[in-house]
């Protein structure tokens, strides 16, 4: 998970904002709790959690050492020109 998380969407969502205010958490803290909870459940089933690189590079979350981080590199030379 964690691919292209649109934090602006959450900042404008009344339900999310009400939950954050009720728990006293920031969005980053709530994401950390969610990630740790879901990853613990995944690992309890003998599975390995996986996240996209944004969870490491852009989000302040704690990941277990078992987590696989997926990283995609797209070579610019392989992309078609927008004018082609």
Backbone bond lengths (Angstrom), bond angles and torsions (degrees), N, CA, C in turn:
res aa  C-N    CA-C-N  psi(-1)  N-CA   C-N-CA  omega(-1)  CA-C   N-CA-C  phi
1 X - - - 1.432 - - 1.521 111.81 -
2 X 1.295 113.84 -172.18 1.453 120.95 176.20 1.506 114.74 84.49
3 X 1.305 117.88 8.54 1.453 120.85 -176.91 1.525 110.29 -75.50
4 X 1.306 115.85 119.96 1.462 123.18 174.36 1.527 112.41 51.84
5 X 1.312 116.36 51.39 1.455 122.08 179.05 1.525 109.51 -63.49
6 X 1.320 116.40 122.50 1.461 121.92 -178.73 1.531 108.58 -93.90
7 X 1.321 116.28 89.05 1.463 120.61 -176.28 1.525 112.16 -66.30
8 X 1.321 118.19 -27.73 1.462 121.54 178.55 1.530 110.28 -62.86
9 X 1.320 116.71 -36.01 1.464 121.37 177.42 1.525 110.09 -59.59
10 X 1.338 116.61 -44.58 1.462 120.61 -179.80 1.519 112.11 -69.39
11 X 1.324 117.02 -32.48 1.466 119.63 -179.71 1.527 111.50 -70.29
12 X 1.327 116.80 -21.53 1.463 120.96 179.69 1.527 112.94 -100.23
13 X 1.331 117.95 -2.62 1.456 121.75 -177.76 1.526 109.98 -89.26
14 X 1.328 117.81 117.77 1.461 120.30 -177.19 1.537 113.64 -61.05
15 X 1.326 118.00 -38.92 1.465 120.74 -179.71 1.525 111.23 -64.65
16 X 1.327 116.11 -43.74 1.466 120.24 178.39 1.528 110.17 -63.30
17 X 1.316 116.79 -45.87 1.454 120.55 -179.07 1.529 111.57 -63.49
18 X 1.337 117.26 -38.17 1.470 120.58 177.81 1.523 110.19 -65.10
19 X 1.326 117.10 -41.63 1.469 120.57 178.78 1.524 111.12 -64.95
20 X 1.322 116.71 -42.76 1.466 120.02 178.78 1.525 110.96 -62.65
21 X 1.316 116.46 -42.21 1.464 119.79 179.19 1.528 111.16 -66.26
22 X 1.343 116.81 -39.26 1.467 120.73 -179.20 1.529 111.94 -67.01
23 X 1.327 116.39 -33.89 1.466 119.98 -178.22 1.530 112.32 -93.49
24 X 1.328 116.78 -13.24 1.463 120.45 -178.32 1.520 112.51 72.97
25 X 1.325 116.45 20.67 1.464 120.93 -179.25 1.519 111.27 -101.81
26 X 1.321 113.77 154.69 1.463 120.04 168.69 1.529 106.73 -84.76
27 X 1.319 115.98 169.42 1.465 119.20 176.73 1.525 110.24 -60.80
28 X 1.333 117.34 -40.97 1.473 121.08 179.14 1.527 111.02 -61.11
29 X 1.325 116.70 -42.14 1.464 120.11 179.17 1.528 111.22 -65.85
30 X 1.325 116.76 -42.18 1.468 120.46 178.27 1.528 110.44 -63.91
31 X 1.321 116.96 -40.33 1.460 120.68 177.64 1.525 110.89 -63.80
32 X 1.314 116.52 -38.25 1.465 120.92 178.36 1.524 110.58 -64.02
33 X 1.332 117.32 -46.32 1.469 121.26 178.50 1.528 109.83 -61.62
34 X 1.327 117.24 -46.17 1.466 121.56 179.53 1.531 110.76 -59.71
35 X 1.320 116.64 -45.86 1.459 121.28 -178.06 1.523 111.00 -64.08
36 X 1.317 117.27 -46.83 1.461 120.21 -179.63 1.529 111.61 -63.78
37 X 1.335 116.82 -39.34 1.465 120.99 -179.63 1.520 111.42 -67.34
38 X 1.327 116.65 -47.71 1.466 119.25 -178.74 1.522 111.81 -69.15
39 X 1.330 117.20 -37.71 1.466 119.58 179.19 1.521 111.25 -67.98
40 X 1.326 117.62 -35.88 1.467 120.35 176.67 1.532 110.30 -63.02
41 X 1.326 116.66 -40.82 1.467 120.53 178.35 1.527 110.88 -66.12
42 X 1.315 117.05 -39.78 1.470 121.68 178.19 1.525 109.94 -63.10
43 X 1.330 116.44 -47.26 1.462 120.88 -179.56 1.531 111.79 -66.24
44 X 1.337 116.95 -34.08 1.468 120.71 178.35 1.526 111.60 -63.35
45 X 1.319 116.33 -24.44 1.466 121.72 177.74 1.525 112.00 -90.40
46 X 1.337 116.29 7.04 1.457 120.68 178.62 1.521 113.94 79.30
47 X 1.316 115.86 15.47 1.469 121.31 179.76 1.521 109.93 -102.21
48 X 1.310 116.00 166.78 1.460 122.12 -179.56 1.519 109.88 -111.25
49 X 1.339 117.92 122.68 1.465 119.36 177.82 1.529 110.40 -70.95
50 X 1.324 114.96 149.45 1.460 120.71 177.78 1.523 108.58 -136.58
51 X 1.316 115.66 142.86 1.460 121.67 178.72 1.528 108.99 -134.79
52 X 1.306 115.16 160.18 1.462 120.00 172.01 1.520 108.85 -82.36
53 X 1.313 116.22 162.00 1.461 121.61 -173.74 1.523 113.35 -59.22
54 X 1.325 117.81 -23.91 1.466 120.18 179.24 1.530 111.93 -58.58
55 X 1.335 116.51 -31.16 1.462 119.61 -179.61 1.527 111.04 -67.07
56 X 1.313 117.15 -25.25 1.466 121.40 178.41 1.528 110.24 -92.19
57 X 1.313 116.51 -43.43 1.460 120.70 -172.93 1.526 114.10 -83.92
58 X 1.348 117.58 -31.76 1.463 120.07 -171.62 1.521 115.00 -115.86
59 X 1.318 117.90 -21.08 1.461 120.84 -175.85 1.521 110.48 -110.15
60 X 1.312 115.50 147.05 1.456 121.03 179.40 1.530 108.82 -97.11
61 X 1.333 116.11 74.80 1.460 121.27 -179.25 1.526 110.03 -123.21
62 X 1.324 114.77 156.35 1.452 121.12 177.45 1.520 108.14 -96.69
63 X 1.320 116.24 124.72 1.465 121.41 178.64 1.518 108.49 -115.21
64 X 1.319 116.03 142.77 1.463 118.82 177.79 1.524 109.26 -71.69
65 X 1.313 115.34 162.47 1.469 120.40 178.11 1.520 111.80 -66.28
66 X 1.326 117.28 -14.35 1.470 121.84 179.79 1.525 112.31 -83.01
67 X 1.314 117.29 -13.25 1.466 121.57 -175.07 1.522 111.35 -69.47
68 X 1.312 115.24 133.45 1.464 121.52 174.56 1.525 107.81 -93.31
69 X 1.328 116.25 131.78 1.465 121.18 178.22 1.523 107.57 -105.19
70 X 1.328 115.43 121.53 1.464 121.99 179.57 1.525 109.01 -93.34
71 X 1.311 115.03 134.09 1.457 120.32 -178.23 1.522 107.98 -136.02
72 X 1.311 116.25 125.76 1.462 120.81 -178.60 1.522 108.78 -111.53
73 X 1.315 115.24 129.29 1.454 121.04 176.75 1.523 107.33 -114.27
74 X 1.310 115.11 123.72 1.467 120.23 177.65 1.516 107.03 -110.27
75 X 1.307 115.43 116.92 1.461 120.00 -179.99 1.527 109.53 -71.04
76 X 1.293 116.35 127.60 1.461 121.36 -179.83 1.520 111.17 -55.53
77 X 1.341 117.16 -35.07 1.465 120.76 -178.25 1.525 111.57 -64.76
78 X 1.338 117.76 -22.60 1.457 121.35 -178.73 1.523 113.42 -88.30
79 X 1.327 117.26 -6.79 1.448 121.41 -179.37 1.527 110.19 -90.47
80 X 1.301 114.52 138.72 1.465 118.91 177.59 1.525 109.39 -73.31
81 X 1.308 115.51 147.18 1.452 120.48 176.41 1.533 108.57 -68.01
82 X 1.333 118.11 141.00 1.465 119.42 179.39 1.536 113.17 -64.41
83 X 1.320 116.16 -13.40 1.458 119.02 179.13 1.520 112.81 -96.95
84 X 1.355 117.43 -3.25 1.467 120.76 179.17 1.504 111.48 -73.44
